[in-house]
C-alpha cells in the first residue's frame, strides 16, 4: 500500500474517532441538561402548586372575626395552620406524579403540630393559672428541650406573679366618698322630705319640737 494512502486512512480513522467522541460528549451533556431542566421544572411546579394551595386555604379560611379571648384566638390560628398543612399533603397524592415523599413530610409535620398542641393543652389544664402558663412558656424560650421541666416551672412562677398582681389590683378599696351635707341636700329635687335632714320626724317630717307639741294637743 502506498504510504500516502496509509497516512490518509489513519487521518480518516482518527477524525472519525474524534467525531464519535465529540458526539458522545454532546449526547451526554444534552442528557444532563435535559434531566436538570426537568428537575428544575418539577420543583418550580411543586412550589407553584404549594403556593396556590396556601393561597386557596387563606382565601377559604379568611375571617374578620375579632376574638375576645387570647386562648381561643391561638387555638383558631393553630387549627388554620394544621388545616393548610393537611391540605398541602392531600394535594401531593396525584396518580400522575410520585410525590409520596413530600406528602409524608407534610403529614409528619402535621403530626408534630398536633403533639405540640396537645402538650400545651395538658399544661394549661394541669395548672390553676390555665393558659397564662402556656403564654409565658411560649413567649419566653429560656431553656433547651433538655431543660423543659425547668422552663415549665419558670413559666408557672411568672404566671403566678402576674395573677397575684391582678388579684391585688382587684382588692384595692374604692376611693372614699364624702357624705352629702345639708347644703347639698338642699339642692336635690324633692326638698326637705326627700333629704330627711337630722332633727326631723321620719313619720310626719316635722321638727321634733313641733311633733312633740302635736302629740300633746292630741
C-alpha positions in Angstrom: 0.0 0.0 0.0 1.2 3.4 -0.8 2.4 5.4 2.2 0.2 8.3 1.2 -2.8 6.0 1.3 -1.8 4.7 4.7 -1.5 8.3 6.1 -4.8 9.2 4.6 -6.5 6.2 6.1 -5.0 7.0 9.5 -6.2 10.6 9.4 -9.6 9.4 8.4 -9.9 6.9 11.2 -8.6 9.4 13.8 -11.1 12.0 12.5 -14.0 9.5 12.8 -13.0 8.6 16.3 -12.7 12.2 17.3 -16.1 13.0 15.8 -17.6 10.0 17.5 -16.1 11.0 20.9 -17.5 14.5 20.4 -20.9 13.2 19.6 -20.8 11.0 22.7 -19.9 14.0 24.9 -22.5 16.2 23.4 -25.1 13.5 23.8 -24.2 13.1 27.5 -24.2 16.8 28.0 -27.6 17.0 26.4 -28.9 14.3 28.6 -27.6 16.0 31.7 -29.0 19.4 30.7 -32.4 17.8 29.9 -32.5 16.0 33.2 -31.6 19.1 35.2 -34.1 21.2 33.3 -36.9 18.6 34.0 -35.9 18.5 37.7 -36.0 22.3 37.9 -39.3 22.5 36.1 -40.8 19.9 38.5 -39.5 21.9 41.5 -41.0 25.1 40.2 -44.3 23.4 39.5 -44.4 21.9 43.0 -43.7 25.3 44.5 -46.3 27.0 42.5 -48.8 24.3 43.4 -47.9 24.7 47.1 -48.3 28.4 46.9 -51.6 28.1 45.1 -52.8 25.6 47.8 -51.8 28.0 50.5 -53.5 30.9 48.7 -56.7 28.9 48.4 -56.5 28.0 52.0 -56.0 31.6 53.1 -59.0 32.7 51.0 -61.3 29.9 52.3 -60.3 30.5 55.9 -60.2 34.3 55.8 -62.1 35.6 58.8 -62.5 39.1 60.1 -63.9 37.9 63.5 -62.3 39.6 66.4 -61.6 37.2 69.3 -62.4 38.2 72.8 -60.0 35.6 74.4 -56.4 35.1 73.5 -56.6 31.4 74.1 -59.4 30.9 71.6 -57.5 33.0 69.1 -54.4 30.9 69.5 -56.4 27.7 69.1 -58.1 29.1 65.9 -54.8 30.0 64.4 -53.3 26.6 65.2 -56.3 24.9 63.6 -55.9 27.0 60.5 -52.2 26.2 60.2 -53.0 22.5 60.7 -55.7 22.6 58.0 -53.3 24.2 55.5 -50.6 21.5 56.2 -53.0 18.6 55.7 -54.4 20.2 52.5 -50.9 20.5 51.1 -50.2 16.9 51.9 -53.5 15.9 50.3 -52.6 17.7 47.1 -49.5 15.6 46.8 -51.5 12.4 46.1 -51.7 12.7 42.3 -51.7 9.4 40.3 -49.7 11.0 37.5 -46.8 12.0 39.8 -44.9 10.4 42.6 -44.8 12.9 45.4 -45.2 10.5 48.3 -42.0 11.6 50.0 -43.2 15.2 50.1 -46.7 14.1 51.3 -45.1 12.1 54.1 -43.0 15.0 55.2 -46.1 17.3 55.4 -48.1 14.7 57.2 -45.3 14.2 59.7 -45.2 18.0 60.3 -49.0 17.9 60.9 -48.5 15.1 63.5 -45.8 17.1 65.2 -48.0 20.2 65.3 -50.8 18.1 67.0 -48.3 16.7 69.5 -47.1 20.2 70.3 -50.6 21.5 70.8 -51.7 18.5 72.9 -48.8 19.2 75.3 -49.8 22.8 75.7 -53.4 21.8 76.4 -52.3 19.4 79.2 -50.0 22.2 80.5 -52.9 24.6 80.7 -55.2 22.0 82.3 -52.7 21.0 84.9 -52.1 24.5 86.2 -54.5 26.6 88.2 -53.4 29.6 86.1 -54.5 27.8 82.9 -53.4 29.3 79.5 -51.4 32.0 81.2 -48.7 29.5 81.9 -48.7 28.4 78.3 -48.4 32.0 77.1 -45.4 32.5 79.5 -43.9 29.2 78.3 -44.1 30.0 74.6 -43.2 33.7 74.8 -40.1 33.2 76.9 -37.9 30.5 75.4 -35.3 30.5 78.1 -34.2 26.8 78.1 -33.5 24.0 75.7 -35.7 20.9 75.3 -33.5 19.1 77.8 -34.5 21.6 80.4 -38.2 21.5 79.6 -39.3 20.9 83.2 -37.3 23.9 84.5 -38.8 26.0 81.7 -42.3 25.0 82.7 -41.6 25.8 86.4 -40.3 29.3 85.4 -43.4 29.9 83.3 -45.6 28.8 86.1 -43.9 31.2 88.6 -44.2 34.1 86.2 -47.9 33.3 85.7 -48.4 33.2 89.5 -46.7 36.6 90.0 -48.9 38.1 87.3 -52.0 36.6 88.8 -51.2 37.9 92.3 -50.7 41.4 90.8 -54.1 41.3 89.1 -55.7 39.9 92.3 -54.2 42.7 94.4 -55.5 45.3 92.0 -59.0 43.9 92.2 -58.9 44.0 96.0 -58.0 47.7 96.3 -60.7 49.6 98.2 -62.8 52.1 96.4 -61.9 55.8 96.8 -63.5 57.5 99.9 -66.7 59.4 99.0 -67.5 62.4 101.2 -71.0 62.2 102.8 -73.5 64.7 101.5 -74.1 67.8 103.7 -77.3 69.6 104.4 -76.3 72.2 101.8 -76.0 69.5 99.2 -79.4 68.1 100.2 -81.0 71.5 99.8 -80.0 71.4 96.1 -81.5 68.0 95.5 -85.0 67.6 94.0 -87.7 66.8 96.5 -86.8 69.4 99.1 -86.6 68.6 102.8 -88.8 65.5 102.6 -86.5 63.5 100.3 -83.4 64.7 102.2 -84.7 63.8 105.7 -82.4 66.1 107.5 -81.3 65.4 111.1 -83.8 66.6 113.7 -86.9 65.8 111.6 -89.5 63.1 112.4 -89.5 60.3 109.8 -93.3 59.9 110.0 -94.6 63.5 109.7 -91.4 65.2 108.6 -91.9 67.9 111.3 -89.1 69.1 113.6 -89.1 67.1 116.8 -90.2 70.2 118.8 -93.4 70.7 116.7 -94.1 67.0 116.7 -94.0 66.9 120.4 -96.5 69.7 120.7 -98.8 67.9 118.2 -98.8 64.8 120.4 -99.6 66.8 123.5 -102.5 68.5 121.8 -103.9 65.2 120.6 
